[in-house]
Amino acid sequence: LLGIVSELKDRCYELTDEVGANQDLVTILRQSLVKSNRQIELLKRMEEQKSPQERISMILEKESELTALQLNAASHSREIRILKEQNKQYEQKIEELTTEINAFRESVRSKEELIMKIYSEQEGNDVLGRSDMLLDDVEVPEGILVDFGSNPFDENAQRVFDEAAVNDVTEMRDLVMGYRNQNMFLNQEVLELQKIVQNLEDRERRITRQNFDIEACYYQLKSRYIMVLNHFRASKTDSRVLQPGVIEALIDETNWTTNKRMLSNDKVETRLTDSLGFYLNDDRKRHQLQPTDMFEVAAELKSISDEIIVQQEMEQNPQYIDWLQKWDSFLVNSAIRPLKPTIELKNLVRTGIPKTYRPRVWKSLVNYVVSDEKADLGNGYYETLLRKVNAATINTVENDSALKQIDLDLARTLPTNRFFDEPTSEKIVVLRRVLCAYRFHNKSVGYCQGLNRLVAIALLFLEESDAFWFLVACVEHLQPSAYYTSTLHCAVLRDLVSEKLPKLSSHLRKFEVDLSAFTLSWFLTCFVDVFPHTIYLNLFDVFLYEGNKVLFRFALGVLKLAETSVLECKSVGAVHASLSRVAQHVPNFKTLAQVEVYTLYHSCTLDHSNGKLVAPLRTELISL
């Protein structure tokens, strides 16, 4: 019976092995079947191609994909070999460190035995009692054991014997304290080394990812060049036409400049920005080219190329050239005198200020607004405020809520701009100086959220001191007093909406939606949190010339453009979602300006000469 059972077990083992082998065979056959199906599909596609040129084009495309995959595999193989070599080196280092640690432990163990032997040889219970009490008071922490360096063995042994010959309890306590301090120091050194190793490993991973990005970009460019070369190699009878914009995209890609920024912990990132430092497309701020999403990358590069082509076509537009010529003529005629409000300047500002002229025009408009205040305060007033900021102690900053809030808001000022998106960004320090200086200048306002964005926008075009007076003009002259300490402007807008957009107002009341929850940031930051910079920079142009009244006009214009979408909402959540995405209804500044000027121009002609927004003013606004 036992023999039969043994034979059956052996048979079971054989059958199990056979089943495993069959499963492996099935897996291999499935893979072969999948490959065969793919080849069949490819052959069918080639048969469907009518002309030989189309078949050649398909073969070239497959060859380019195969080449890319082979290069990618070779790259991965090299990386695997490098990682294996590094792993071996790390293992050798671990073995060496383990040997050293064991030697350290043996050394300390022998010292402890010598110390205990000395204590046992002490005569008299009193002496032993005192020594035990002293030893109990000294806590020797556990840690990395002491290494005596690379001195010869004889010197180390002589040192051990000298220490073993110590009989005085005080000297022994000093020796123990010395060992304790040395161990603590070595522990700190080990922690620092661990941090350095961790940083180096992180840096290595980032460099590896960056190499992947470069390799993927190379494959993308190669595929496009193959397509272009194939087009020019095609026969003249071929009716295919090269897709518009392909060559322009290749030129744009070769002319791209990357902004390599050093962040904390030696972090390197590659980001594409425009001339003002704004990342190209906010949702791709931390864009990385990965080998696995080549089609998405191609579509993205194509969209950026199309945007550049549209911009170039716009610059060649006769209307655009005429607009620039008008600005050139006006500024040339005003070269020897400061800019002052005129009908001609007003009409030009409403069309937008060219980027190259914006620093001069903004500075002139700000100086016109604050000229009297600057004369009263005298030259060097801003430098005086900076000295106050520098003299502020740490205790002053901790006890001052405004200064603490400034430090908290710095890194989240303009997350879409490389000058302000990180605590270590280039203009963060200048931004903090301006905000702190204004806190000492106007203690009634001090600082409130939104001012950091105003200063950041100013610093894109103005010097530091001019940015300070830009903030003074915006808060104290272009806005009514108590503007940043009350929400009366939201109530005024609600009344204007009720008068000029009654359907929208009724719809919001139906769902009990508080409009101020969405529009408060519009007025505090001049729409910086709502629109892209291509729109809100033009809003700043008009705001610096005409003041607070244009904010109400543009707010009504935005709500007018979003009115249809909001009226279609059937729930509170849908209304909230629609009001949170009003920017999608404003394609550009020109569209918003047309709605504001022609549809709602007479809706809110504000007058802040009295410095306050009071109830009679609100009634007057509704009557307009």
C-alpha positions in Angstrom: 0.0 0.0 0.0 2.8 2.4 0.9 4.5 1.7 -2.4 1.2 2.5 -4.3 0.8 5.8 -2.4 4.4 6.7 -3.2 3.9 6.0 -6.8 0.8 8.0 -6.9 2.6 11.0 -5.2 5.4 10.7 -7.8 2.8 10.6 -10.5 1.1 13.7 -9.1 4.4 15.6 -9.0 5.0 14.6 -12.6 1.5 15.7 -13.7 2.0 19.0 -11.8 5.2 19.7 -13.6 3.6 18.8 -16.9 0.7 21.2 -16.1 3.2 24.0 -15.4 5.0 23.4 -18.6 1.7 23.3 -20.5 0.7 26.7 -19.0 4.0 28.2 -20.0 3.5 26.8 -23.5 0.0 28.3 -23.6 1.3 31.7 -22.6 3.9 31.6 -25.3 1.4 30.5 -27.9 -1.0 33.3 -26.8 1.8 35.8 -27.3 2.6 34.4 -30.7 -1.1 34.5 -31.6 -1.2 38.2 -30.6 1.8 39.0 -32.7 0.4 37.1 -35.6 -2.9 39.0 -35.3 -1.0 42.3 -35.3 0.9 41.2 -38.4 -2.3 40.2 -40.1 -3.9 43.6 -39.3 -0.8 45.3 -40.6 -0.9 43.3 -43.8 -4.6 44.1 -44.2 -3.9 47.8 -43.8 -1.2 47.6 -46.4 -3.5 45.8 -48.8 -6.1 48.5 -48.2 -3.6 51.1 -49.3 -4.1 51.8 -53.0 -0.9 53.4 -54.1 2.6 52.0 -53.5 3.6 55.4 -52.1 1.1 55.1 -49.2 2.5 51.6 -48.4 6.0 53.0 -48.3 4.8 55.8 -46.0 3.2 53.2 -43.7 6.4 51.2 -43.7 8.5 54.3 -42.9 6.2 55.1 -40.0 6.5 51.6 -38.6 10.2 51.7 -39.0 10.4 55.0 -37.1 8.3 53.5 -34.3 10.5 50.4 -34.2 13.7 52.6 -34.1 12.3 54.6 -31.2 11.4 51.4 -29.3 14.9 49.9 -29.9 16.5 53.1 -28.7 14.3 53.2 -25.7 15.1 49.6 -24.9 18.8 50.2 -25.3 18.6 53.2 -23.0 16.8 51.2 -20.4 19.4 48.4 -20.7 22.2 50.9 -20.0 20.3 52.3 -17.0 19.9 48.8 -15.7 23.6 48.1 -16.0 24.4 51.4 -14.3 22.0 50.7 -11.5 23.4 47.2 -11.0 26.9 48.6 -10.7 25.8 51.2 -8.2 24.0 48.5 -6.3 27.2 46.5 -6.1 29.1 49.5 -4.9 26.5 50.2 -2.2 26.6 46.6 -1.1 30.4 46.8 -0.7 30.1 50.0 1.2 27.5 48.4 3.5 29.9 45.5 4.1 32.7 47.8 5.0 30.6 49.9 7.3 29.3 46.7 9.0 32.9 45.6 9.6 33.8 49.0 11.0 30.8 49.0 13.3 31.6 45.5 14.6 35.1 46.7 15.4 33.8 49.8 17.2 31.5 47.6 19.3 34.3 45.3 20.2 36.5 48.3 21.2 33.8 49.8 23.4 33.0 46.4 24.9 36.6 46.0 26.0 36.6 49.4 27.5 33.5 48.7 29.5 35.0 45.5 30.8 38.1 47.4 31.9 36.0 50.1 33.6 33.9 47.5 35.5 37.1 45.7 36.6 38.5 49.0 38.0 35.3 49.7 39.9 35.4 46.2 41.4 38.9 46.7 42.6 38.1 49.9 44.6 38.4 49.4 48.3 35.8 50.5 50.7 32.0 50.5 50.4 32.0 54.3 50.6 34.2 54.8 47.6 32.2 52.2 45.7 29.0 53.9 46.7 30.1 57.3 45.5 31.4 55.9 42.2 28.1 54.1 41.6 26.1 57.3 42.4 28.3 59.3 39.9 27.9 56.7 37.3 24.2 56.6 37.7 24.0 60.4 37.2 25.8 60.1 33.9 23.6 58.8 31.1 25.5 57.3 28.3 23.3 57.2 25.2 23.3 54.4 22.7 24.5 55.4 19.3 27.2 54.9 16.8 30.3 53.6 18.5 33.5 55.7 18.7 36.2 55.3 16.0 39.7 56.4 17.1 40.7 57.1 13.5 43.5 55.7 11.5 46.3 55.8 14.0 48.5 52.7 14.5 47.3 49.9 16.7 50.0 50.4 19.3 48.8 54.0 20.0 45.2 52.9 20.3 46.2 50.1 22.7 48.4 52.5 24.7 45.5 54.9 25.0 43.1 52.2 26.2 45.7 51.0 28.8 46.2 54.6 30.0 42.5 55.1 30.4 42.2 51.8 32.2 44.9 52.9 34.7 42.7 55.9 35.8 41.6 55.4 39.4 40.2 58.8 40.2 36.4 58.9 40.0 36.3 62.5 38.7 38.6 61.6 35.8 36.6 58.6 35.0 33.4 60.7 34.9 35.2 63.1 32.5 36.1 60.2 30.3 32.5 59.0 30.2 31.3 62.5 29.4 33.8 62.7 26.6 32.6 59.4 25.2 29.1 60.6 25.4 29.8 63.9 23.6 31.8 62.1 20.9 29.0 59.6 20.3 26.5 62.5 20.0 28.7 64.3 17.5 29.1 61.1 15.4 25.4 60.5 15.5 24.8 64.0 14.0 27.5 63.4 11.4 25.8 60.1 10.4 22.4 61.9 10.1 24.0 64.6 7.9 25.6 62.0 5.7 22.2 60.2 5.3 20.6 63.4 4.2 23.4 64.0 1.7 23.0 60.5 0.3 19.2 61.0 0.1 19.6 64.3 -1.7 22.1 62.7 -4.2 19.7 59.9 -4.8 16.8 62.3 -5.4 19.0 64.3 -7.8 19.9 61.2 -9.7 16.3 60.3 -10.1 15.5 63.8 -11.4 18.3 63.7 -13.8 17.1 60.4 -15.1 13.6 61.8 -15.6 15.1 64.8 -17.4 17.0 62.5 -19.7 13.8 60.7 -20.5 12.2 64.0 -21.3 15.1 64.9 -23.7 15.0 61.5 -25.3 11.2 61.7 -25.8 11.5 65.2 -27.3 14.2 63.8 -29.7 11.9 61.0 -30.8 9.2 63.5 -31.5 11.4 65.8 -33.6 12.8 62.8 -35.4 9.3 61.5 -36.3 8.4 65.0 -37.7 11.6 65.3 -39.7 11.0 61.8 -41.2 7.5 62.9 -42.2 8.8 66.2 -43.8 11.6 64.4 -45.6 9.3 61.7 -46.9 7.0 64.5 -48.2 9.8 66.1 -50.2 11.0 62.7 -51.4 7.5 61.9 -52.8 6.9 62.0 -56.5 5.3 65.1 -58.0 2.3 63.2 -59.1 1.4 62.5 -55.4 -1.7 64.5 -54.5 -1.0 64.5 -50.8 -0.3 67.9 -49.2 1.9 68.5 -46.2 -0.3 69.5 -43.2 -0.1 73.3 -42.6 2.0 74.4 -39.7 4.3 71.3 -39.6 7.4 73.1 -40.7 6.5 76.2 -38.6 6.2 73.9 -35.6 9.6 72.4 -36.2 11.2 75.9 -36.4 9.4 77.0 -33.2 10.6 73.9 -31.4 14.2 74.5 -32.3 13.9 78.1 -31.2 12.4 77.3 -27.8 14.3 78.5 -24.8 13.9 76.6 -21.5 14.1 78.2 -18.1 16.2 75.9 -15.9 15.6 77.0 -12.3 17.4 75.9 -9.2 15.0 75.2 -6.5 15.4 74.0 -2.9 17.5 70.9 -2.4 19.3 71.5 -5.7 16.1 70.7 -7.6 16.2 71.3 -11.4 13.0 71.7 -13.4 12.5 72.7 -17.0 9.6 75.0 -17.7 8.5 76.9 -20.8 7.6 80.5 -20.1 6.8 83.7 -22.1 8.7 86.9 -21.9 6.9 88.0 -18.7 7.7 84.7 -16.9 4.2 83.2 -17.2 4.2 79.5 -17.9 2.9 78.5 -21.3 -0.6 77.2 -20.5 -1.2 77.1 -16.8 -2.4 73.5 -16.7 0.9 72.5 -18.2 3.0 74.5 -15.7 5.0 71.4 -14.6 4.9 69.9 -18.0 7.1 66.9 -18.5 7.6 65.0 -21.8 7.2 61.2 -21.1 8.0 58.5 -23.6 4.6 56.9 -22.9 2.4 59.8 -24.0 3.9 60.8 -27.4 0.5 61.5 -29.0 -0.5 63.8 -26.2 2.9 65.6 -26.5 2.5 65.9 -30.2 -1.0 67.5 -29.8 0.3 69.9 -27.2 3.2 71.0 -29.3 0.9 71.4 -32.2 -1.4 73.7 -30.2 1.5 75.8 -29.0 2.7 76.1 -32.5 -0.8 77.2 -33.7 -0.9 79.8 -31.0 2.5 81.3 -32.1 1.4 81.3 -35.8 -1.8 83.1 -34.8 0.2 85.6 -32.9 2.5 86.2 -35.9 -0.5 86.6 -38.2 -2.0 89.1 -35.8 1.2 91.2 -35.7 1.1 91.3 -39.5 -2.5 92.5 -39.5 -3.0 96.1 -40.8 -5.2 96.9 -37.8 -2.5 95.8 -35.4 0.1 97.8 -37.2 -2.1 100.9 -37.2 -2.6 100.4 -33.5 1.1 100.4 -32.8 1.6 103.4 -35.1 -0.9 105.4 -33.1 0.9 104.5 -29.8 4.3 105.4 -31.4 3.0 108.7 -32.6 1.4 109.6 -29.2 4.5 108.7 -27.2 6.8 110.5 -29.5 4.8 113.6 -29.2 4.8 113.2 -25.4 8.5 112.4 -25.1 9.5 115.7 -23.6 6.6 116.0 -21.1 4.9 113.7 -18.7 1.8 111.9 -19.7 -1.5 113.4 -18.5 -5.1 112.3 -18.9 -6.4 113.3 -22.3 -9.2 112.1 -24.6 -6.6 110.7 -27.0 -4.8 108.8 -24.2 -8.1 107.5 -22.8 -9.1 106.1 -26.2 -5.7 104.5 -26.7 -5.6 102.9 -23.2 -9.0 101.3 -23.8 -7.6 99.5 -26.8 -4.8 98.2 -24.6 -1.2 99.2 -24.0 1.6 97.5 -26.0 3.8 95.4 -23.7 7.0 97.4 -24.5 5.3 100.7 -23.7 3.5 99.5 -20.5 6.3 100.3 -18.1 6.5 104.0 -19.2 2.7 104.5 -19.4 2.0 102.8 -16.1 4.7 104.8 -14.3 3.4 108.0 -15.8 -0.2 107.3 -14.8 0.9 106.3 -11.2 3.0 109.4 -10.9 0.1 111.6 -12.0 -2.1 110.1 -9.3 0.3 110.2 -6.4 2.4 113.3 -7.4 1.0 115.5 -4.6 1.5 112.8 -1.9 5.0 112.1 -3.1 5.8 115.8 -2.9 4.4 116.1 0.6 6.3 113.0 1.9 9.6 114.1 0.2 12.4 112.3 -1.6 13.6 109.0 -0.1 10.4 108.2 1.6 10.3 104.7 0.4 13.9 104.1 1.5 12.9 105.4 5.0 10.1 102.8 5.1 12.6 100.1 4.1 14.8 101.1 7.0 11.9 100.6 9.3 11.3 97.2 7.8 14.9 96.2 8.3 14.8 97.4 11.9 11.8 95.3 12.7 12.9 92.5 15.1 11.8 88.9 15.1 9.5 89.6 18.0 7.9 92.5 16.0 7.1 90.2 13.1 5.7 87.4 15.3 3.4 89.9 17.1 2.3 91.8 14.0 -0.5 89.9 12.2 0.0 91.9 9.0 3.7 91.0 8.7 2.9 87.3 9.5 0.2 87.2 6.8 2.5 88.7 4.3 5.1 85.9 4.8 2.3 83.3 4.5 1.0 84.8 1.2 4.3 85.3 -0.6 4.7 81.9 -2.1 1.1 81.7 -3.4 1.1 85.1 -5.0 1.3 84.2 -8.7 1.6 80.4 -9.0 1.6 80.7 -12.8 4.7 83.0 -13.0 8.2 81.8 -12.4 9.1 85.0 -10.6 6.6 84.4 -7.8 5.7 80.7 -7.7 8.2 79.5 -5.1 9.5 80.9 -1.8 13.0 81.1 -3.5 11.8 82.8 -6.7 13.6 85.7 -8.1 11.3 88.6 -7.1 9.8 87.2 -3.9 12.2 89.2 -1.7 11.4 92.4 -3.5 7.7 91.7 -3.2 8.0 91.2 0.6 9.9 94.5 1.0 7.2 96.5 -0.9 4.4 94.9 1.1 6.1 95.4 4.4 6.9 99.0 3.5 3.3 99.7 2.7 2.3 98.1 6.0 4.3 100.8 7.8 3.1 103.5 5.4 -0.7 102.8 5.8 -1.3 101.3 9.2 -5.1 101.5 8.9 -5.0 99.1 6.0 -1.8 97.4 6.8 -2.1 94.4 4.6 -5.0 92.3 3.3 -5.1 89.4 0.9 -5.0 90.6 -2.7 -2.4 93.3 -2.3 0.4 90.9 -2.9 -1.0 90.2 -6.4 -1.3 93.9 -7.2 2.4 94.4 -6.3 3.5 91.3 -8.2 1.8 92.6 -11.4 3.5 95.9 -10.9 6.9 94.3 -10.4 6.6 92.7 -13.8 6.9 96.1 -15.4 8.1 98.6 -12.8 11.1 99.1 -10.5 10.7 98.4 -6.8 10.0 102.0 -5.6 7.6 102.5 -8.5 5.8 99.3 -7.6 5.3 100.7 -4.1 3.7 103.9 -5.4 1.7 101.7 -7.8 0.2 100.0 -4.7 -0.4 103.4 -3.0 -2.2 104.6 -6.1 -4.4 101.5 -6.3 -5.4 101.4 -2.7 -5.6 105.0 -1.7 -6.5 106.9 -4.8 -8.0 104.7 -7.5 -10.2 102.9 -4.9 -12.5 104.6 -2.4 -11.4 104.8 1.2 -12.3 101.8 3.4 -12.4 99.8 0.2 -10.3 97.0 1.6 -12.0 97.0 5.0 -15.6 96.7 3.9 -17.7 94.8 1.4 -20.0 97.6 0.3 -18.7 97.3 -3.3 -20.3 93.9 -3.4 -23.7 95.4 -2.3 -23.3 98.0 -5.0 -22.7 95.4 -7.6 -25.7 93.4 -6.4 -27.9 96.4 -6.9 -26.4 97.1 -10.3 -27.0 93.5 -11.4 -30.6 93.8 -10.2 -31.1 96.9 -12.3 -29.1 96.0 -15.5 -29.4 92.2 -15.5 -32.8 91.5 -14.0 -33.1 87.9 -15.3 -29.8 86.9 -13.8 -30.6 88.7 -10.5 -34.0 86.9 -10.2 -32.4 83.6 -11.0 -29.7 84.0 -8.3 -32.4 85.0 -5.7 -34.4 82.0 -6.7 -31.6 79.7 -5.6 -30.4 82.0 -2.8 -27.0 82.4 -4.3 -24.7 85.1 -2.7 -23.0 86.8 -5.6 -20.4 88.4 -3.3 -18.9 85.0 -2.6 -17.7 84.9 -6.2 -17.1 88.6 -6.9 -15.2 89.7 -3.8 -11.9 88.5 -5.2 -12.7 90.3 -8.5 -12.6 93.6 -6.8 -9.7 92.9 -4.4 -7.3 91.7 -7.0 -8.6 93.4 -10.2 -9.6 90.0 -11.7 -6.1 88.5 -11.3 -7.6 85.4 -9.8 -10.2 85.0 -12.6 -8.6 85.6 -16.0 -5.3 84.8 -17.6 -2.7 87.5 -17.7 -3.4 88.2 -21.4 -6.8 89.6 -20.2 -6.2 91.1 -16.8 -3.2 93.1 -17.8 -5.4 95.0 -20.2 -7.9 95.5 -17.4 -5.1 97.1 -15.3 -4.4 99.4 -18.2 -7.9 100.8 -18.0 -8.1 100.7 -14.2 -5.0 102.9 -13.8 -6.5 105.5 -16.0 -10.2 105.5 -15.0 -10.2 104.0 -11.5 -12.6 101.9 -9.6 -15.6 102.5 -11.8 -14.2 100.2 -14.6 -14.2 97.3 -12.2 -17.9 97.5 -11.9 -18.3 97.8 -15.6 -16.1 94.8 -16.3 -17.8 92.8 -13.6 -21.2 93.5 -15.2 -19.7 92.6 -18.6 -18.4 89.3 -17.3 -21.8 88.5 -15.8 -23.5 89.5 -19.0 -21.4 87.1 -21.0 -22.0 84.3 -18.4 -25.7 85.1 -18.1 -27.0 82.5 -20.6 -25.0 79.7 -19.0 -26.2 80.6 -15.5 -29.8 80.9 -16.5 -29.6 77.3 -17.9 -28.6 76.0 -14.4 -31.3 74.1 -12.6 -29.7 73.6 -9.2 -27.6 75.5 -6.7 -24.6 73.4 -7.4 -24.8 74.1 -11.1 -25.1 77.9 -10.5 -22.1 77.8 -8.2 -20.1 75.8 -10.8 -21.0 78.2 -13.6 -20.1 81.3 -11.6 -16.8 79.6 -10.6 -16.0 79.2 -14.3 -17.0 82.6 -15.7 -13.6 83.0 -17.3 -14.5 80.5 -20.0 -17.1 82.9 -21.3 -14.5 85.6 -21.9 -12.3 84.5 -24.8 -10.3 87.8 -24.9 -10.2 91.3 -23.7 -11.7 92.7 -26.9 -14.9 90.8 -26.4 -15.2 91.9 -22.8 -14.5 95.5 -23.7 -17.2 95.5 -26.4 -19.7 94.2 -23.9 -18.5 96.7 -21.3 -18.4 99.8 -23.6 -21.4 99.3 -25.8 -23.8 97.3 -23.7 -23.1 98.4 -20.1 -21.1 101.6 -20.4 -23.7 103.8 -18.7 -24.5 101.3 -15.9 -22.0 102.6 -13.3 -20.4 105.9 -13.7 -18.9 106.1 -10.2 -17.6 109.2 -8.5 -15.4 108.7 -5.5 -14.5 112.3 -4.9 -15.9 112.1 -1.4 -13.7 109.1 -0.7 -16.6 106.8 0.4 -19.2 104.5 -1.0 -22.4 105.4 0.9 -26.0 104.7 0.5 -26.8 107.9 -1.5 -24.1 106.9 -4.0 -25.6 103.5 -4.4 -29.0 105.0 -5.2 -27.3 107.3 -7.7 -25.6 104.3 -9.3 -28.9 102.5 -9.8 -30.4 105.6 -11.3 -27.6 105.7 -13.9 
